[in-house]
C-alpha cells in the first residue's frame, strides 16, 4: 500500500473504515439480541420432562404417579399452580389424564410436547402432554 502526497491511503482506507463500521454495528445488534433473549428467559417455564418417563399405558388408561414430582417442581421454581393433561390422539380409546396442583389464577404459561408411552404389550404409543404453570 502506498500513501499519496497527503498521507491518505484512498480506497484501502475506505474499505477498512467500512469494515470497522460493519463490525461495530454487528456487535451492537448482537448485544441487543442477547439482551432480548435474556429478558425472555425469565418468562420461560422450567419443567423437567424426564419425570414423564414413568407414565405407561395399562388397560386403556394412562397410569403413573407424577403428581409428587410436579409438586416438587412447582415448589422449587415458585409456581403458584401446575396443571397437567395427557392424551393419546387418534381416538384409540385411551382415557385422558388431567389434574391440577395449586391455584391457577394469574399469569399462565403452557407448553405442549410429545411423549412416548410404553404399553404392556411392548408397543410405544405417542401421546400429547400439556403442562401449564401459574406464576
N, C-alpha and C positions, 0 to 999 in steps of 0.2 A: 504494500500500500504506500502510496506517495502523497505527501501533503502538497497542497497548492501554495501559491505565494502568500495567502492569508493564514495559512496554518490549518485549513479545514480539509477533511478527507472527502467531502462531497457525498457521493452515492453510498459508500460503505458506512459512513457516519449516520446517514438517514436510516439505513437498514437496522443498525444497532439501536438507534433511538426507537424505532417502531417495535423491535423485539422487546425492549425494556418496558414499553407501554403495554404490550400484549401480555407479558409475564406478570406485571403488577396487577392488571385487571383480572387475569385468571386467578391469581392468589386471592384477590378481594372477593371474587364470586365464589371461590371455594370456601372461604371463611363464612360468607353469608349462608351458603348451603349447609355447612356444618352446624352453624348456629340454629338454623331452622330445623335440622334433624334432631338436635339435642332438645329443642323445645317440644317437639312432637313425641319424643321418647317418654316423657312424663305421663302422657295420657294412655300409653300402651298398657294393656293388662298382662300380668305375669302369672300364667298358669302352666305348671309342668305337665306336658302331655303324656309323660310316661306313666302317670297314675291311671290312665285309661287302659293300659295293657292288661289289667286284671279283669276286664269285662269279657264275658263269654256268652254264648247262646246255648240255652238248655230248654228243651220242650217248648219252643216258640216264644221264649222270654229272654230278655237281656238281663243277665244276672252278674252280680259283683258288687262288693261293698266299697264304693269310692267316697261315700259321704264323709268319713273321718279325714280322708286326705284333702278333700275340698275345704273342709272346715279349717284344717291347719294352714292351708294356702291362704285362705281369707284372713286368718289371724296374722300370719306372717307379713302380708302385704297391706294390712289395714283396710280391707274391703268391708263395707257395711253389710253386704249380702252377695251371695253367689247363686245363680240359677243354672241348672244342668238339664239338658234334654238330649236324648239319643234315640235315633230311629233307623230302621233298615228300610231304605226306599224300594219302591217297585211292587208294593202290595204282596209281599211274600208271606204275610200272616204273622209276622213278629210283632209283639207288643212294644209300644213306645215307652221308654223310661224317662221320667222327669221328676225333679224335686228342686226345692229351693231352701237355701240356708240363709237365715238372717232377714234383713229388711231390704227391699228393692225400690225404695223411694229415693230418688235423686238422680245424679248423672250415671247413666248406664252405658257400658261399653261391652260389646259382644263380639264373639269370634266363632265362625263355623269351620270345621275341618273334618276330614275323613279319617276314620279309624278302622282297623281290621279286627273283626270279632271271630274267635275260634268257636266252632260248634263241636258237639260231642262226637260227631262222625268224622271229624278231621278237616272239614271244609273251612275255608276262610271267607267270610262274608263281609263286604264293606258296609259301613254304617256312617251316618252323618251325625256328628256330635256338635252341640252348640253350648257354649259356656258364656254366660253374661255376668258381669260383675258390676256392683253399685259402689261407687266411691264417695 
